[in-house]
């Protein structure tokens, strides 16, 4: 997992609540066995028509959001089934940070385990950023170590994140890498039990 301590990114506003994991990555694209290659299918039914052509009426297709890496969303983002493919698709597309008032629990944990910074923020503040992001020119800087978000006017906002997840993200540790921090103790235990 790629470590992330500080990230500045273009903001894409998705002013929708209850975006479920089947909308994030539809079920017909879950056949891959690796974690990469899902980004092209993110929000597929909203981004493309039945013939696979980009929809002009879905804002993520607008060139002004081409390199967006911060996603603003409505409440209960990531609800629905527990598919881990949803964070894989969002990360593969290029989103490193998602800010919403609330997240579905399983999606929240899956995303943090896969290297996406999820931040719960006051809905009123998110709506303000949504309006600013409509121009395609809003950038936010997330400092994970300081637990702050800084906007274009240099105004800082604090956020909470569990220390456990914060440490994993800053160090780039997935669950396996975290377990390997105890390699010496694991080896000593295995040696002792083999006697």
Secondary structure by P-SEA (a helix, b strand, c coil): cccccbbbbbbbbccccccccccccccccccccccccccccccccccccccccccccccccccccccccbbbbccccccccccaaaaaaaaaacccccccccccaaaaaaaaaabbbbbbccaaaaaaaaaaaccccbbbbbbccccbbbccccbbbbbbccaaaaaaaaacccaaaaaacaaaaaaaaaaaaac
